[in-house]
Amino acid sequence: MATPQLRRLGPSPAMAWVFLAPALLLLAAWMVYPIVYSVFRSFHDASGNTFVGLENYGAIFSDPATLTTIRNNIIWVVVAPLMVTVLGLIFAVLTERIRWATAFKLVLFMPMAVSLLAAGVIFRLVYEQDPDKGVANAIITTVQGVFSGDQGYPGARPRENDAAPAVLQGGAVVTKEQVRPGTPVLIPLVGLSPDAVAGFAAAQAPAAGPGLSGTIWIDTVRGGGGTVNQIDAQERGLAGVTVEAVEGDTVRATTRTEADGSFRFDELTSGSYGLRLPESNFTAAFGGLTWLGPTLITPAIIGAYIWVWAGFAMVLIAAGLSAIPRDALEAARIDGATEWQVFRKITVPLLSPVLLVVFVTMIINVLKVFDLVFIIAPGSVQPQANVVALEMWRVSFGGGGNQGMGSALAIFLLLLVLPFMAFNIRRFRRDER
């Protein structure tokens, strides 16, 4: 008697191939063909008519501008993924202990809803040099102003005539003659427009009292007039000016002017002194960091990247954290482990697979970063902030017109990404088993 033939359940393999065919065609059109053509094009010159072999690849490692992009990519790969992963881990652990954890996660994840182009525009404004426009420098200068009362008056100087009581000496203003306590010292300055000091307090002679005293003010009146070297009603005092009482080569006392420009050394009741206004009084006040300059541009862009991706890392790590057996954590605490020991010896090891996936995924992302660098970095410093992906576009389409070199950079970038993609795929397959 013949054994009945087993029938396959479900559709036949031929039907599966029919449904897979559109996806395979799109994959071939969008991935396989561009990669193959880029490899072919990378062996030709800018016109595409002359075969140059590996010349374009050699130029990648010999051109100073391209070497700068490789250096910047190394900085990105070392710094950005590590910072994103560490911050994501810290946020994920801390949000477990606060009441409004969901709201906190939502706020941190919100930048993911913003495109990198929009994020670049936002941070271009954040990093503006002018503290009145740039948030970063506004915060820095505000904090700096709390701990330092220095107020610079660049351009202020004494008059250059024989009647002026002070002269400019090596950047500092010093009195021509020695002064003694009991007689107020007037130090008039010029060089600032009346508009620049319009909001200042009116200059006043110091109140009567012991010690060495005086006034420092801008000796100009709007529209002209007034008495030279004398305090007029419309003239304004300079607040916060550092004044030093010097005896010989030794600074005996230091003080600052009040809002009306007056100052006093109560401890100096006898002797004769020279008064000196240090050069620091006449330098511009600290205006913040030059975030968009050649030195800080790469760290500034990395900061914007971290702002965008830290919430994404936090959500993934928090999902892994929720899967950790609580029994292990509670057992460690019962055995006397501190929270730091629980975090370092139990939480982090159990989260290591998730942390590794997040870290490798961030490496792949930073190797392809383009938008943030293109938008945030001004044209004058883009060579210092350049990365491989941006250089590939710039050489090919951004005015370079050399698609042979651009294709070589594209293949070079692909070769950089492939090992990390293979690592991630192998890791996923291992987890499935």
C-alpha positions in Angstrom: 0.0 0.0 0.0 1.5 3.4 -1.0 2.3 5.9 1.7 0.2 9.0 1.4 2.3 12.1 0.3 2.5 14.8 2.9 1.1 18.1 1.7 2.8 21.5 2.6 0.7 23.8 4.7 0.3 27.4 3.5 1.4 29.0 0.2 4.1 27.5 -2.0 7.7 28.9 -2.1 6.9 30.2 -5.5 4.2 32.4 -4.1 6.6 33.7 -1.4 9.1 34.7 -4.1 6.3 36.5 -6.0 5.7 38.7 -2.9 9.4 39.2 -2.2 10.2 40.2 -5.8 9.1 43.9 -5.5 11.1 44.3 -2.3 14.2 42.7 -3.9 13.8 44.9 -7.0 13.7 48.1 -4.8 16.6 46.8 -2.8 18.6 46.2 -6.0 17.7 49.7 -7.3 18.3 51.6 -4.2 21.2 49.8 -2.6 23.0 47.2 -4.8 23.2 49.3 -8.0 24.4 52.5 -6.2 27.1 50.6 -4.4 28.3 48.8 -7.5 28.3 52.0 -9.6 30.0 54.0 -6.8 32.8 51.4 -6.7 33.1 51.6 -10.5 33.0 55.4 -10.5 35.6 55.7 -7.7 38.3 54.3 -10.1 37.8 57.2 -12.6 38.7 60.8 -12.6 36.3 63.8 -12.2 35.0 63.6 -15.8 34.4 59.9 -15.5 36.2 59.2 -18.8 39.7 58.3 -17.6 40.5 55.3 -15.4 42.8 56.3 -12.6 42.8 53.1 -10.5 43.4 53.7 -6.8 44.4 57.3 -7.2 41.3 58.7 -5.6 41.7 56.3 -2.6 45.3 57.5 -2.3 44.2 61.1 -2.2 42.0 60.4 0.8 45.1 59.7 2.9 47.3 62.3 1.4 45.1 65.4 1.1 45.3 67.6 4.3 41.7 68.6 4.1 40.5 65.0 3.9 42.8 64.0 6.7 41.1 66.6 8.8 37.8 65.0 8.1 39.1 61.6 9.2 40.5 63.1 12.4 37.1 64.7 13.1 35.4 61.4 12.5 37.7 59.7 15.0 36.8 62.3 17.6 33.1 61.8 16.8 33.4 58.0 17.1 35.3 58.2 20.4 33.3 60.9 22.2 29.7 61.0 20.9 28.6 57.4 21.3 30.3 57.1 24.7 28.6 60.3 26.0 25.2 59.3 24.6 25.4 55.8 26.1 26.6 57.0 29.5 24.0 59.8 29.8 21.3 57.4 28.6 22.3 55.0 31.3 22.3 57.7 34.0 19.0 59.1 33.0 17.4 55.6 32.8 18.6 54.6 36.3 17.6 57.9 37.8 14.1 58.1 36.3 13.3 54.9 38.1 13.5 56.8 41.4 11.4 59.9 40.6 7.7 60.3 40.7 7.3 62.0 37.3 9.4 59.4 35.4 7.1 59.3 32.3 7.1 63.1 32.0 10.9 63.3 32.4 11.4 60.6 29.7 9.0 62.4 27.4 11.0 65.7 27.8 14.3 64.0 27.1 12.9 62.0 24.2 11.3 65.0 22.6 14.4 66.1 20.6 14.0 62.9 18.6 10.8 64.4 17.1 12.9 67.3 15.7 14.8 66.7 12.5 18.6 67.1 12.6 18.2 70.0 10.2 15.9 71.8 12.7 18.2 70.9 15.6 21.1 72.4 13.7 19.2 75.7 13.2 18.3 75.7 17.0 21.9 75.2 18.1 23.3 77.7 15.5 21.3 80.2 17.5 22.3 78.7 20.9 26.0 79.1 20.0 25.7 82.7 18.9 28.7 84.7 20.2 26.6 87.7 21.4 25.3 86.9 24.9 22.1 88.8 24.0 21.3 86.2 21.3 23.2 83.0 22.2 21.8 81.1 25.1 25.1 79.3 25.8 27.1 82.5 26.2 24.2 84.2 28.1 24.4 81.5 30.7 28.2 81.6 30.9 28.5 85.3 31.2 25.7 85.5 33.8 27.4 82.9 36.0 30.8 84.6 35.4 29.3 87.9 36.4 28.0 86.5 39.7 31.5 85.5 40.8 33.4 88.4 39.2 32.4 92.0 39.4 34.8 93.1 36.7 33.3 95.6 34.3 35.5 96.6 31.4 35.4 100.1 29.7 37.4 99.5 26.5 38.3 102.8 24.9 38.3 104.9 28.1 41.4 106.9 28.6 42.7 110.2 30.1 43.0 113.4 28.1 46.4 113.9 26.4 47.3 117.4 27.7 49.3 118.9 30.4 46.3 119.8 32.5 45.1 116.1 32.7 45.7 114.8 36.3 46.4 111.2 34.9 48.3 109.7 32.0 48.2 106.4 30.2 51.1 104.2 31.1 51.5 100.7 29.6 47.8 100.3 29.3 47.1 101.4 32.9 46.0 104.9 34.0 48.2 106.5 36.7 48.1 109.9 38.4 50.8 112.3 37.5 51.5 113.4 41.0 51.4 111.8 44.4 48.2 112.3 46.4 47.6 112.5 50.1 44.5 111.6 52.3 42.1 114.4 53.0 42.1 115.8 49.5 39.6 114.1 47.0 41.3 113.0 43.8 39.5 113.6 40.5 40.4 111.3 37.6 38.4 112.3 34.5 38.4 110.0 31.5 37.2 110.3 27.9 36.8 107.9 25.0 33.3 106.7 25.8 30.3 108.4 24.1 27.5 109.9 26.2 25.2 107.3 24.8 27.4 104.5 26.1 27.1 105.8 29.7 23.6 107.3 29.5 22.2 104.7 31.9 24.9 105.2 34.5 24.6 107.1 37.8 25.5 110.8 37.9 29.1 111.3 38.9 29.5 112.6 42.5 32.4 113.8 44.6 33.1 111.4 47.5 31.5 112.1 50.8 33.6 113.8 53.5 35.5 111.5 55.8 38.9 110.1 56.7 41.1 108.2 54.3 42.1 108.7 50.6 39.1 109.3 48.3 38.3 110.3 44.8 36.0 110.0 41.8 36.4 108.5 38.3 34.0 109.6 35.6 33.5 110.3 31.9 34.3 114.0 31.5 32.1 114.6 28.4 28.7 116.3 28.1 26.2 115.5 25.3 26.3 118.4 22.8 29.5 119.8 24.2 30.1 122.3 27.1 30.9 121.6 30.7 34.1 122.3 32.6 37.1 120.2 31.8 38.5 118.1 34.7 35.5 119.1 36.8 32.4 117.1 37.6 29.4 118.5 35.8 25.7 117.6 36.5 25.3 115.7 33.2 28.4 113.6 33.5 28.3 110.0 34.6 30.4 108.0 37.0 32.1 104.7 36.2 31.1 101.9 38.5 33.3 98.9 39.4 36.6 100.4 38.3 39.5 98.8 40.2 41.7 101.4 41.9 45.1 100.7 43.4 47.0 102.9 45.9 50.7 102.5 45.1 53.6 103.4 47.4 56.9 103.1 45.5 56.5 99.8 43.7 54.2 98.2 46.3 50.4 98.2 46.1 49.2 99.2 49.6 45.5 99.0 49.1 42.9 98.1 46.4 39.2 99.2 46.1 36.4 99.6 43.5 34.4 102.6 42.6 30.7 102.9 43.6 27.9 103.4 41.1 28.6 107.2 41.1 32.3 106.7 40.4 33.5 107.5 43.9 36.0 105.4 45.8 37.6 105.5 49.2 40.6 104.0 51.0 39.5 104.2 54.7 42.7 102.5 55.9 45.0 105.1 54.3 45.1 108.0 56.7 48.6 109.3 56.1 51.5 109.3 53.6 51.5 109.9 49.9 50.5 107.5 47.1 50.1 107.2 43.5 46.8 106.0 42.2 46.7 103.4 39.4 43.8 102.1 37.4 45.0 98.7 36.1 44.8 97.8 32.4 42.1 95.2 33.2 39.6 98.1 33.7 40.0 99.0 30.0 39.6 95.6 28.4 36.3 94.4 27.1 34.2 92.4 29.6 34.1 88.6 29.1 31.6 88.0 26.3 31.5 84.2 26.4 33.2 81.5 24.4 33.6 81.4 20.6 31.6 78.3 20.1 31.5 78.6 16.3 35.2 79.3 16.0 37.7 76.7 14.7 38.7 75.5 18.2 35.3 74.6 19.7 33.2 73.9 16.6 33.5 70.1 16.7 32.8 69.8 20.5 29.8 72.2 20.0 28.3 70.1 17.2 28.9 67.0 19.3 26.9 68.6 22.1 24.0 69.2 19.8 24.1 65.6 18.7 24.1 64.4 22.3 21.0 66.6 23.0 19.2 64.9 20.1 20.1 61.2 20.8 20.5 61.0 24.7 16.7 60.5 25.0 16.7 57.7 22.5 19.5 55.9 24.4 17.6 56.4 27.7 14.4 54.8 26.4 16.3 51.7 25.1 18.3 51.3 28.2 15.2 51.9 30.4 13.5 49.0 28.5 16.5 46.8 29.3 16.5 47.9 32.9 12.9 47.0 33.3 13.7 43.4 32.3 16.4 43.0 35.0 15.3 40.5 37.8 14.5 42.6 40.8 15.4 39.7 43.0 19.1 40.0 42.2 19.1 43.7 43.1 17.1 43.2 46.4 19.4 40.3 47.4 22.5 42.5 46.9 21.0 45.2 49.0 20.0 42.8 51.8 23.6 41.5 51.7 24.8 45.0 52.5 25.8 46.3 49.1 25.6 50.0 48.6 23.7 51.6 45.7 26.9 52.3 43.9 28.0 48.6 44.3 24.6 47.4 43.1 24.8 49.7 40.1 28.4 48.8 39.2 28.4 45.1 39.8 24.9 44.0 39.0 23.0 46.6 37.0 25.7 47.5 34.5 26.8 43.8 33.8 23.1 42.8 33.3 22.6 45.7 31.0 25.8 45.2 29.0 24.1 43.6 26.0 21.7 46.6 25.7 24.5 49.1 26.3 26.6 47.5 23.6 23.8 47.6 21.1 23.2 51.3 21.9 26.9 52.1 21.7 27.4 50.4 18.3 24.3 51.9 16.9 25.5 55.4 17.9 28.9 54.6 16.2 27.1 53.8 13.0 25.1 57.1 13.3 28.0 59.3 13.9 29.9 57.9 11.0 27.1 59.1 8.8 26.5 62.5 10.5 26.0 65.3 8.0 23.1 67.6 8.8 24.3 69.0 12.0 27.8 69.8 10.7 26.5 71.4 7.6 24.0 73.7 9.4 25.8 74.6 12.6 29.3 75.2 11.3 29.7 78.6 9.5 31.3 78.5 6.1 34.5 80.0 7.4 35.1 77.1 9.9 33.5 74.2 8.0 37.0 72.9 6.9 37.8 72.5 10.6 34.5 70.8 11.4 34.3 68.7 8.3 33.4 65.0 8.5 33.6 62.3 5.8 29.9 62.3 4.9 29.9 66.1 4.5 33.2 66.0 2.5 31.7 63.3 0.2 28.8 65.6 -0.6 30.9 68.7 -0.9 33.4 67.1 -3.2 30.7 65.6 -5.4 27.9 68.2 -5.4 28.8 71.1 -3.3 31.0 72.8 -5.8 33.9 70.3 -6.1 32.4 68.6 -9.1 34.6 65.5 -8.6 32.3 62.5 -8.4 35.2 60.2 -8.7 36.7 61.4 -5.4 33.2 61.6 -3.9 32.5 58.0 -4.8 35.8 56.9 -3.3 34.8 58.7 -0.1 31.4 57.0 -0.2 33.0 53.6 -0.5 35.5 54.5 2.3 32.6 55.5 4.5 30.8 52.2 3.7 33.8 50.2 4.6 33.9 52.0 8.0 30.3 51.3 8.7 30.2 47.6 7.6 32.1 46.1 10.5 29.8 47.7 13.1 26.7 46.7 11.1 28.0 43.1 10.9 28.7 43.2 14.7 25.1 44.4 15.4 23.5 41.8 13.1 25.6 39.0 14.7 24.6 40.2 18.1 20.9 40.3 17.2 21.1 36.7 15.8 22.8 35.5 19.0 20.1 37.1 21.1 17.4 35.4 19.1 18.9 32.0 19.7 
